[in-house]
Amino acid sequence: RIWTHVDNGPQGPVWNGALNGREFQLIVKPAGPQGCSDGMSDKTYPMDAVLRVEGEPRNGCAEPR
């Protein structure tokens, strides 16, 4: 289990937390009109995801659960 704190950012919710002493931030927002492609499959996702671990961004895609 990872504990986070959720803030409402200008583009949607922002999750802030830490895992093994490393701070992270997760931002999930609606993708643009083309959707989000993970580059590994033909699937298009409706949301963009950015995970920043100690300030280093890692981009990906997401969909509602």
mmCIF file of the N, C-alpha and C atoms, coordinates in Angstrom:
data_MODEL
# 
_entry.id   MODEL 
# 
loop_
_atom_site.group_PDB 
_atom_site.id 
_atom_site.type_symbol 
_atom_site.label_atom_id 
_atom_site.label_alt_id 
_atom_site.label_comp_id 
_atom_site.label_asym_id 
_atom_site.label_entity_id 
_atom_site.label_seq_id 
_atom_site.pdbx_PDB_ins_code 
_atom_site.Cartn_x 
_atom_site.Cartn_y 
_atom_site.Cartn_z 
_atom_site.occupancy 
_atom_site.B_iso_or_equiv 
_atom_site.pdbx_formal_charge 
_atom_site.auth_seq_id 
_atom_site.auth_comp_id 
_atom_site.auth_asym_id 
_atom_site.auth_atom_id 
_atom_site.pdbx_PDB_model_num 
ATOM 1   N N  . ARG A 1 1  ? 0.844   -1.170 0.000   1.00 0.00 ? 1  ARG A N  1 
ATOM 2   C CA . ARG A 1 1  ? 0.000   0.000  0.000   1.00 0.00 ? 1  ARG A CA 1 
ATOM 3   C C  . ARG A 1 1  ? 0.890   1.234  0.000   1.00 0.00 ? 1  ARG A C  1 
ATOM 4   N N  . ILE A 1 2  ? 0.529   2.189  -0.837  1.00 0.00 ? 2  ILE A N  1 
ATOM 5   C CA . ILE A 1 2  ? 1.265   3.451  -0.925  1.00 0.00 ? 2  ILE A CA 1 
ATOM 6   C C  . ILE A 1 2  ? 0.302   4.574  -0.553  1.00 0.00 ? 2  ILE A C  1 
ATOM 7   N N  . TRP A 1 3  ? 0.693   5.389  0.408   1.00 0.00 ? 3  TRP A N  1 
ATOM 8   C CA . TRP A 1 3  ? -0.146  6.501  0.829   1.00 0.00 ? 3  TRP A CA 1 
ATOM 9   C C  . TRP A 1 3  ? 0.189   7.735  -0.003  1.00 0.00 ? 3  TRP A C  1 
ATOM 10  N N  . THR A 1 4  ? -0.858  8.414  -0.446  1.00 0.00 ? 4  THR A N  1 
ATOM 11  C CA . THR A 1 4  ? -0.677  9.624  -1.239  1.00 0.00 ? 4  THR A CA 1 
ATOM 12  C C  . THR A 1 4  ? -1.563  10.735 -0.686  1.00 0.00 ? 4  THR A C  1 
ATOM 13  N N  . HIS A 1 5  ? -1.262  11.927 -1.113  1.00 0.00 ? 5  HIS A N  1 
ATOM 14  C CA . HIS A 1 5  ? -2.080  13.102 -0.829  1.00 0.00 ? 5  HIS A CA 1 
ATOM 15  C C  . HIS A 1 5  ? -2.550  13.637 -2.175  1.00 0.00 ? 5  HIS A C  1 
ATOM 16  N N  . VAL A 1 6  ? -3.839  13.854 -2.316  1.00 0.00 ? 6  VAL A N  1 
ATOM 17  C CA . VAL A 1 6  ? -4.388  14.324 -3.591  1.00 0.00 ? 6  VAL A CA 1 
ATOM 18  C C  . VAL A 1 6  ? -4.707  15.814 -3.499  1.00 0.00 ? 6  VAL A C  1 
ATOM 19  N N  . ASP A 1 7  ? -4.209  16.568 -4.475  1.00 0.00 ? 7  ASP A N  1 
ATOM 20  C CA . ASP A 1 7  ? -4.518  17.991 -4.609  1.00 0.00 ? 7  ASP A CA 1 
ATOM 21  C C  . ASP A 1 7  ? -5.247  18.190 -5.928  1.00 0.00 ? 7  ASP A C  1 
ATOM 22  N N  . ASN A 1 8  ? -6.085  19.196 -5.994  1.00 0.00 ? 8  ASN A N  1 
ATOM 23  C CA . ASN A 1 8  ? -6.745  19.546 -7.250  1.00 0.00 ? 8  ASN A CA 1 
ATOM 24  C C  . ASN A 1 8  ? -5.889  20.564 -7.978  1.00 0.00 ? 8  ASN A C  1 
ATOM 25  N N  . GLY A 1 9  ? -5.248  20.125 -9.074  1.00 0.00 ? 9  GLY A N  1 
ATOM 26  C CA . GLY A 1 9  ? -4.441  21.015 -9.888  1.00 0.00 ? 9  GLY A CA 1 
ATOM 27  C C  . GLY A 1 9  ? -5.292  21.669 -10.962 1.00 0.00 ? 9  GLY A C  1 
ATOM 28  N N  . PRO A 1 10 ? -4.724  22.577 -11.744 1.00 0.00 ? 10 PRO A N  1 
ATOM 29  C CA . PRO A 1 10 ? -5.485  23.275 -12.773 1.00 0.00 ? 10 PRO A CA 1 
ATOM 30  C C  . PRO A 1 10 ? -6.002  22.354 -13.883 1.00 0.00 ? 10 PRO A C  1 
ATOM 31  N N  . GLN A 1 11 ? -5.334  21.199 -14.081 1.00 0.00 ? 11 GLN A N  1 
ATOM 32  C CA . GLN A 1 11 ? -5.768  20.277 -15.133 1.00 0.00 ? 11 GLN A CA 1 
ATOM 33  C C  . GLN A 1 11 ? -6.415  19.016 -14.569 1.00 0.00 ? 11 GLN A C  1 
ATOM 34  N N  . GLY A 1 12 ? -6.580  18.949 -13.263 1.00 0.00 ? 12 GLY A N  1 
ATOM 35  C CA . GLY A 1 12 ? -7.187  17.786 -12.644 1.00 0.00 ? 12 GLY A CA 1 
ATOM 36  C C  . GLY A 1 12 ? -6.423  17.368 -11.408 1.00 0.00 ? 12 GLY A C  1 
ATOM 37  N N  . PRO A 1 13 ? -6.749  16.197 -10.870 1.00 0.00 ? 13 PRO A N  1 
ATOM 38  C CA . PRO A 1 13 ? -6.112  15.768 -9.623  1.00 0.00 ? 13 PRO A CA 1 
ATOM 39  C C  . PRO A 1 13 ? -4.629  15.460 -9.788  1.00 0.00 ? 13 PRO A C  1 
ATOM 40  N N  . VAL A 1 14 ? -3.885  15.713 -8.709  1.00 0.00 ? 14 VAL A N  1 
ATOM 41  C CA . VAL A 1 14 ? -2.450  15.443 -8.658  1.00 0.00 ? 14 VAL A CA 1 
ATOM 42  C C  . VAL A 1 14 ? -2.194  14.637 -7.390  1.00 0.00 ? 14 VAL A C  1 
ATOM 43  N N  . TRP A 1 15 ? -1.624  13.439 -7.543  1.00 0.00 ? 15 TRP A N  1 
ATOM 44  C CA . TRP A 1 15 ? -1.303  12.589 -6.403  1.00 0.00 ? 15 TRP A CA 1 
ATOM 45  C C  . TRP A 1 15 ? 0.167   12.795 -6.049  1.00 0.00 ? 15 TRP A C  1 
ATOM 46  N N  . ASN A 1 16 ? 0.442   13.104 -4.779  1.00 0.00 ? 16 ASN A N  1 
ATOM 47  C CA . ASN A 1 16 ? 1.799   13.273 -4.285  1.00 0.00 ? 16 ASN A CA 1 
ATOM 48  C C  . ASN A 1 16 ? 2.041   12.234 -3.198  1.00 0.00 ? 16 ASN A C  1 
ATOM 49  N N  . GLY A 1 17 ? 3.225   11.616 -3.226  1.00 0.00 ? 17 GLY A N  1 
ATOM 50  C CA . GLY A 1 17 ? 3.537   10.622 -2.219  1.00 0.00 ? 17 GLY A CA 1 
ATOM 51  C C  . GLY A 1 17 ? 5.003   10.274 -2.239  1.00 0.00 ? 17 GLY A C  1 
ATOM 52  N N  . ALA A 1 18 ? 5.339   9.189  -1.558  1.00 0.00 ? 18 ALA A N  1 
ATOM 53  C CA . ALA A 1 18 ? 6.720   8.709  -1.524  1.00 0.00 ? 18 ALA A CA 1 
ATOM 54  C C  . ALA A 1 18 ? 6.695   7.193  -1.406  1.00 0.00 ? 18 ALA A C  1 
ATOM 55  N N  . LEU A 1 19 ? 7.677   6.557  -2.021  1.00 0.00 ? 19 LEU A N  1 
ATOM 56  C CA . LEU A 1 19 ? 7.850   5.114  -1.948  1.00 0.00 ? 19 LEU A CA 1 
ATOM 57  C C  . LEU A 1 19 ? 9.322   4.841  -1.721  1.00 0.00 ? 19 LEU A C  1 
ATOM 58  N N  . ASN A 1 20 ? 9.634   4.143  -0.651  1.00 0.00 ? 20 ASN A N  1 
ATOM 59  C CA . ASN A 1 20 ? 11.024  3.847  -0.293  1.00 0.00 ? 20 ASN A CA 1 
ATOM 60  C C  . ASN A 1 20 ? 11.874  5.115  -0.231  1.00 0.00 ? 20 ASN A C  1 
ATOM 61  N N  . GLY A 1 21 ? 11.290  6.192  0.297   1.00 0.00 ? 21 GLY A N  1 
ATOM 62  C CA . GLY A 1 21 ? 12.015  7.443  0.463   1.00 0.00 ? 21 GLY A CA 1 
ATOM 63  C C  . GLY A 1 21 ? 12.142  8.277  -0.798  1.00 0.00 ? 21 GLY A C  1 
ATOM 64  N N  . ARG A 1 22 ? 11.579  7.814  -1.899  1.00 0.00 ? 22 ARG A N  1 
ATOM 65  C CA . ARG A 1 22 ? 11.641  8.576  -3.158  1.00 0.00 ? 22 ARG A CA 1 
ATOM 66  C C  . ARG A 1 22 ? 10.298  9.249  -3.398  1.00 0.00 ? 22 ARG A C  1 
ATOM 67  N N  . GLU A 1 23 ? 10.311  10.586 -3.494  1.00 0.00 ? 23 GLU A N  1 
ATOM 68  C CA . GLU A 1 23 ? 9.080   11.329 -3.709  1.00 0.00 ? 23 GLU A CA 1 
ATOM 69  C C  . GLU A 1 23 ? 8.600   11.170 -5.145  1.00 0.00 ? 23 GLU A C  1 
ATOM 70  N N  . PHE A 1 24 ? 7.271   11.121 -5.301  1.00 0.00 ? 24 PHE A N  1 
ATOM 71  C CA . PHE A 1 24 ? 6.698   11.042 -6.644  1.00 0.00 ? 24 PHE A CA 1 
ATOM 72  C C  . PHE A 1 24 ? 5.457   11.909 -6.721  1.00 0.00 ? 24 PHE A C  1 
ATOM 73  N N  . GLN A 1 25 ? 5.093   12.206 -7.973  1.00 0.00 ? 25 GLN A N  1 
ATOM 74  C CA . GLN A 1 25 ? 3.880   12.960 -8.274  1.00 0.00 ? 25 GLN A CA 1 
ATOM 75  C C  . GLN A 1 25 ? 3.261   12.322 -9.508  1.00 0.00 ? 25 GLN A C  1 
ATOM 76  N N  . LEU A 1 26 ? 1.966   12.056 -9.453  1.00 0.00 ? 26 LEU A N  1 
ATOM 77  C CA . LEU A 1 26 ? 1.251   11.471 -10.587 1.00 0.00 ? 26 LEU A CA 1 
ATOM 78  C C  . LEU A 1 26 ? 0.156   12.432 -11.019 1.00 0.00 ? 26 LEU A C  1 
ATOM 79  N N  . ILE A 1 27 ? 0.188   12.782 -12.302 1.00 0.00 ? 27 ILE A N  1 
ATOM 80  C CA . ILE A 1 27 ? -0.829  13.658 -12.888 1.00 0.00 ? 27 ILE A CA 1 
ATOM 81  C C  . ILE A 1 27 ? -1.505  12.884 -14.010 1.00 0.00 ? 27 ILE A C  1 
ATOM 82  N N  . VAL A 1 28 ? -2.830  12.792 -13.941 1.00 0.00 ? 28 VAL A N  1 
ATOM 83  C CA . VAL A 1 28 ? -3.614  12.129 -14.984 1.00 0.00 ? 28 VAL A CA 1 
ATOM 84  C C  . VAL A 1 28 ? -4.611  13.149 -15.499 1.00 0.00 ? 28 VAL A C  1 
ATOM 85  N N  . LYS A 1 29 ? -4.631  13.339 -16.826 1.00 0.00 ? 29 LYS A N  1 
ATOM 86  C CA . LYS A 1 29 ? -5.531  14.330 -17.415 1.00 0.00 ? 29 LYS A CA 1 
ATOM 87  C C  . LYS A 1 29 ? -6.075  13.792 -18.728 1.00 0.00 ? 29 LYS A C  1 
ATOM 88  N N  . PRO A 1 30 ? -7.176  14.355 -19.214 1.00 0.00 ? 30 PRO A N  1 
ATOM 89  C CA . PRO A 1 30 ? -7.724  13.905 -20.494 1.00 0.00 ? 30 PRO A CA 1 
ATOM 90  C C  . PRO A 1 30 ? -6.701  14.087 -21.620 1.00 0.00 ? 30 PRO A C  1 
ATOM 91  N N  . ALA A 1 31 ? -6.624  13.105 -22.488 1.00 0.00 ? 31 ALA A N  1 
ATOM 92  C CA . ALA A 1 31 ? -5.730  13.188 -23.648 1.00 0.00 ? 31 ALA A CA 1 
ATOM 93  C C  . ALA A 1 31 ? -6.335  14.145 -24.678 1.00 0.00 ? 31 ALA A C  1 
ATOM 94  N N  . GLY A 1 32 ? -5.528  14.554 -25.607 1.00 0.00 ? 32 GLY A N  1 
ATOM 95  C CA . GLY A 1 32 ? -6.008  15.418 -26.684 1.00 0.00 ? 32 GLY A CA 1 
ATOM 96  C C  . GLY A 1 32 ? -6.952  14.668 -27.611 1.00 0.00 ? 32 GLY A C  1 
ATOM 97  N N  . PRO A 1 33 ? -7.396  15.308 -28.676 1.00 0.00 ? 33 PRO A N  1 
ATOM 98  C CA . PRO A 1 33 ? -8.365  14.711 -29.599 1.00 0.00 ? 33 PRO A CA 1 
ATOM 99  C C  . PRO A 1 33 ? -7.892  13.400 -30.216 1.00 0.00 ? 33 PRO A C  1 
ATOM 100 N N  . GLN A 1 34 ? -6.588  13.209 -30.359 1.00 0.00 ? 34 GLN A N  1 
ATOM 101 C CA . GLN A 1 34 ? -6.050  11.987 -30.952 1.00 0.00 ? 34 GLN A CA 1 
ATOM 102 C C  . GLN A 1 34 ? -5.969  10.839 -29.944 1.00 0.00 ? 34 GLN A C  1 
ATOM 103 N N  . GLY A 1 35 ? -6.171  11.140 -28.658 1.00 0.00 ? 35 GLY A N  1 
ATOM 104 C CA . GLY A 1 35 ? -6.016  10.134 -27.619 1.00 0.00 ? 35 GLY A CA 1 
ATOM 105 C C  . GLY A 1 35 ? -4.544  9.969  -27.280 1.00 0.00 ? 35 GLY A C  1 
ATOM 106 N N  . CYS A 1 36 ? -4.241  8.972  -26.470 1.00 0.00 ? 36 CYS A N  1 
ATOM 107 C CA . CYS A 1 36 ? -2.868  8.701  -26.043 1.00 0.00 ? 36 CYS A CA 1 
ATOM 108 C C  . CYS A 1 36 ? -2.484  7.304  -26.505 1.00 0.00 ? 36 CYS A C  1 
ATOM 109 N N  . SER A 1 37 ? -1.354  7.185  -27.145 1.00 0.00 ? 37 SER A N  1 
ATOM 110 C CA . SER A 1 37 ? -0.854  5.896  -27.601 1.00 0.00 ? 37 SER A CA 1 
ATOM 111 C C  . SER A 1 37 ? 0.354   5.505  -26.767 1.00 0.00 ? 37 SER A C  1 
ATOM 112 N N  . ASP A 1 38 ? 0.377   4.271  -26.297 1.00 0.00 ? 38 ASP A N  1 
ATOM 113 C CA . ASP A 1 38 ? 1.513   3.822  -25.495 1.00 0.00 ? 38 ASP A CA 1 
ATOM 114 C C  . ASP A 1 38 ? 2.710   3.419  -26.350 1.00 0.00 ? 38 ASP A C  1 
ATOM 115 N N  . GLY A 1 39 ? 2.542   3.407  -27.661 1.00 0.00 ? 39 GLY A N  1 
ATOM 116 C CA . GLY A 1 39 ? 3.641   3.085  -28.562 1.00 0.00 ? 39 GLY A CA 1 
ATOM 117 C C  . GLY A 1 39 ? 3.955   1.600  -28.649 1.00 0.00 ? 39 GLY A C  1 
ATOM 118 N N  . MET A 1 40 ? 3.245   0.784  -27.874 1.00 0.00 ? 40 MET A N  1 
ATOM 119 C CA . MET A 1 40 ? 3.529   -0.649 -27.869 1.00 0.00 ? 40 MET A CA 1 
ATOM 120 C C  . MET A 1 40 ? 2.357   -1.469 -28.404 1.00 0.00 ? 40 MET A C  1 
ATOM 121 N N  . SER A 1 41 ? 1.207   -0.861 -28.545 1.00 0.00 ? 41 SER A N  1 
ATOM 122 C CA . SER A 1 41 ? 0.044   -1.581 -29.052 1.00 0.00 ? 41 SER A CA 1 
ATOM 123 C C  . SER A 1 41 ? -0.763  -0.637 -29.938 1.00 0.00 ? 41 SER A C  1 
ATOM 124 N N  . ASP A 1 42 ? -1.798  -1.153 -30.537 1.00 0.00 ? 42 ASP A N  1 
ATOM 125 C CA . ASP A 1 42 ? -2.666  -0.320 -31.373 1.00 0.00 ? 42 ASP A CA 1 
ATOM 126 C C  . ASP A 1 42 ? -3.761  0.359  -30.561 1.00 0.00 ? 42 ASP A C  1 
ATOM 127 N N  . LYS A 1 43 ? -3.777  0.119  -29.264 1.00 0.00 ? 43 LYS A N  1 
ATOM 128 C CA . LYS A 1 43 ? -4.825  0.679  -28.409 1.00 0.00 ? 43 LYS A CA 1 
ATOM 129 C C  . LYS A 1 43 ? -4.587  2.169  -28.170 1.00 0.00 ? 43 LYS A C  1 
ATOM 130 N N  . THR A 1 44 ? -5.664  2.928  -28.187 1.00 0.00 ? 44 THR A N  1 
ATOM 131 C CA . THR A 1 44 ? -5.622  4.352  -27.872 1.00 0.00 ? 44 THR A CA 1 
ATOM 132 C C  . THR A 1 44 ? -6.325  4.556  -26.533 1.00 0.00 ? 44 THR A C  1 
ATOM 133 N N  . TYR A 1 45 ? -5.692  5.302  -25.658 1.00 0.00 ? 45 TYR A N  1 
ATOM 134 C CA . TYR A 1 45 ? -6.217  5.543  -24.314 1.00 0.00 ? 45 TYR A CA 1 
ATOM 135 C C  . TYR A 1 45 ? -6.800  6.940  -24.218 1.00 0.00 ? 45 TYR A C  1 
ATOM 136 N N  . PRO A 1 46 ? -7.808  7.149  -23.360 1.00 0.00 ? 46 PRO A N  1 
ATOM 137 C CA . PRO A 1 46 ? -8.444  8.469  -23.267 1.00 0.00 ? 46 PRO A CA 1 
ATOM 138 C C  . PRO A 1 46 ? -7.720  9.459  -22.358 1.00 0.00 ? 46 PRO A C  1 
ATOM 139 N N  . MET A 1 47 ? -6.655  9.019  -21.669 1.00 0.00 ? 47 MET A N  1 
ATOM 140 C CA . MET A 1 47 ? -5.998  9.905  -20.716 1.00 0.00 ? 47 MET A CA 1 
ATOM 141 C C  . MET A 1 47 ? -4.484  9.849  -20.849 1.00 0.00 ? 47 MET A C  1 
ATOM 142 N N  . ASP A 1 48 ? -3.840  10.992 -20.579 1.00 0.00 ? 48 ASP A N  1 
ATOM 143 C CA . ASP A 1 48 ? -2.379  11.081 -20.476 1.00 0.00 ? 48 ASP A CA 1 
ATOM 144 C C  . ASP A 1 48 ? -2.004  10.944 -19.008 1.00 0.00 ? 48 ASP A C  1 
ATOM 145 N N  . ALA A 1 49 ? -0.877  10.310 -18.747 1.00 0.00 ? 49 ALA A N  1 
ATOM 146 C CA . ALA A 1 49 ? -0.380  10.182 -17.378 1.00 0.00 ? 49 ALA A CA 1 
ATOM 147 C C  . ALA A 1 49 ? 1.086   10.601 -17.344 1.00 0.00 ? 49 ALA A C  1 
ATOM 148 N N  . VAL A 1 50 ? 1.449   11.383 -16.339 1.00 0.00 ? 50 VAL A N  1 
ATOM 149 C CA . VAL A 1 50 ? 2.840   11.763 -16.128 1.00 0.00 ? 50 VAL A CA 1 
ATOM 150 C C  . VAL A 1 50 ? 3.190   11.403 -14.689 1.00 0.00 ? 50 VAL A C  1 
ATOM 151 N N  . LEU A 1 51 ? 4.178   10.540 -14.525 1.00 0.00 ? 51 LEU A N  1 
ATOM 152 C CA . LEU A 1 51 ? 4.684   10.172 -13.215 1.00 0.00 ? 51 LEU A CA 1 
ATOM 153 C C  . LEU A 1 51 ? 6.057   10.803 -13.071 1.00 0.00 ? 51 LEU A C  1 
ATOM 154 N N  . ARG A 1 52 ? 6.217   11.663 -12.079 1.00 0.00 ? 52 ARG A N  1 
ATOM 155 C CA . ARG A 1 52 ? 7.515   12.290 -11.814 1.00 0.00 ? 52 ARG A CA 1 
ATOM 156 C C  . ARG A 1 52 ? 8.091   11.645 -10.558 1.00 0.00 ? 52 ARG A C  1 
ATOM 157 N N  . VAL A 1 53 ? 9.230   11.002 -10.704 1.00 0.00 ? 53 VAL A N  1 
ATOM 158 C CA . VAL A 1 53 ? 9.912   10.396 -9.569  1.00 0.00 ? 53 VAL A CA 1 
ATOM 159 C C  . VAL A 1 53 ? 11.150  11.229 -9.295  1.00 0.00 ? 53 VAL A C  1 
ATOM 160 N N  . GLU A 1 54 ? 11.161  11.881 -8.137  1.00 0.00 ? 54 GLU A N  1 
ATOM 161 C CA . GLU A 1 54 ? 12.230  12.799 -7.769  1.00 0.00 ? 54 GLU A CA 1 
ATOM 162 C C  . GLU A 1 54 ? 12.496  13.807 -8.889  1.00 0.00 ? 54 GLU A C  1 
ATOM 163 N N  . GLY A 1 55 ? 11.404  14.301 -9.507  1.00 0.00 ? 55 GLY A N  1 
ATOM 164 C CA . GLY A 1 55 ? 11.483  15.325 -10.540 1.00 0.00 ? 55 GLY A CA 1 
ATOM 165 C C  . GLY A 1 55 ? 11.676  14.814 -11.947 1.00 0.00 ? 55 GLY A C  1 
ATOM 166 N N  . GLU A 1 56 ? 12.013  13.539 -12.132 1.00 0.00 ? 56 GLU A N  1 
ATOM 167 C CA . GLU A 1 56 ? 12.229  12.974 -13.462 1.00 0.00 ? 56 GLU A CA 1 
ATOM 168 C C  . GLU A 1 56 ? 10.898  12.490 -14.045 1.00 0.00 ? 56 GLU A C  1 
ATOM 169 N N  . PRO A 1 57 ? 10.453  13.059 -15.192 1.00 0.00 ? 57 PRO A N  1 
ATOM 170 C CA . PRO A 1 57 ? 9.150   12.684 -15.745 1.00 0.00 ? 57 PRO A CA 1 
ATOM 171 C C  . PRO A 1 57 ? 9.190   11.350 -16.496 1.00 0.00 ? 57 PRO A C  1 
ATOM 172 N N  . ARG A 1 58 ? 8.095   10.621 -16.337 1.00 0.00 ? 58 ARG A N  1 
ATOM 173 C CA . ARG A 1 58 ? 7.882   9.373  -17.070 1.00 0.00 ? 58 ARG A CA 1 
ATOM 174 C C  . ARG A 1 58 ? 6.467   9.454  -17.635 1.00 0.00 ? 58 ARG A C  1 
ATOM 175 N N  . ASN A 1 59 ? 6.358   9.497  -18.957 1.00 0.00 ? 59 ASN A N  1 
ATOM 176 C CA . ASN A 1 59 ? 5.073   9.699  -19.614 1.00 0.00 ? 59 ASN A CA 1 
ATOM 177 C C  . ASN A 1 59 ? 4.425   8.384  -19.981 1.00 0.00 ? 59 ASN A C  1 
ATOM 178 N N  . GLY A 1 60 ? 3.092   8.356  -19.902 1.00 0.00 ? 60 GLY A N  1 
ATOM 179 C CA . GLY A 1 60 ? 2.347   7.162  -20.274 1.00 0.00 ? 60 GLY A CA 1 
ATOM 180 C C  . GLY A 1 60 ? 0.903   7.499  -20.535 1.00 0.00 ? 60 GLY A C  1 
ATOM 181 N N  . CYS A 1 61 ? 0.099   6.468  -20.620 1.00 0.00 ? 61 CYS A N  1 
ATOM 182 C CA . CYS A 1 61 ? -1.324  6.610  -20.901 1.00 0.00 ? 61 CYS A CA 1 
ATOM 183 C C  . CYS A 1 61 ? -2.120  5.952  -19.784 1.00 0.00 ? 61 CYS A C  1 
ATOM 184 N N  . ALA A 1 62 ? -3.412  6.288  -19.724 1.00 0.00 ? 62 ALA A N  1 
ATOM 185 C CA . ALA A 1 62 ? -4.270  5.712  -18.687 1.00 0.00 ? 62 ALA A CA 1 
ATOM 186 C C  . ALA A 1 62 ? -5.701  5.646  -19.203 1.00 0.00 ? 62 ALA A C  1 
ATOM 187 N N  . GLU A 1 63 ? -6.510  4.894  -18.466 1.00 0.00 ? 63 GLU A N  1 
ATOM 188 C CA . GLU A 1 63 ? -7.932  4.840  -18.735 1.00 0.00 ? 63 GLU A CA 1 
ATOM 189 C C  . GLU A 1 63 ? -8.652  4.682  -17.393 1.00 0.00 ? 63 GLU A C  1 
ATOM 190 N N  . PRO A 1 64 ? -9.915  5.089  -17.331 1.00 0.00 ? 64 PRO A N  1 
ATOM 191 C CA . PRO A 1 64 ? -10.642 4.939  -16.071 1.00 0.00 ? 64 PRO A CA 1 
ATOM 192 C C  . PRO A 1 64 ? -10.717 3.470  -15.670 1.00 0.00 ? 64 PRO A C  1 
ATOM 193 N N  . ARG A 1 65 ? -10.752 3.274  -14.403 1.00 0.00 ? 65 ARG A N  1 
ATOM 194 C CA . ARG A 1 65 ? -10.801 1.916  -13.873 1.00 0.00 ? 65 ARG A CA 1 
ATOM 195 C C  . ARG A 1 65 ? -12.127 1.285  -14.039 1.00 0.00 ? 65 ARG A C  1 
# 
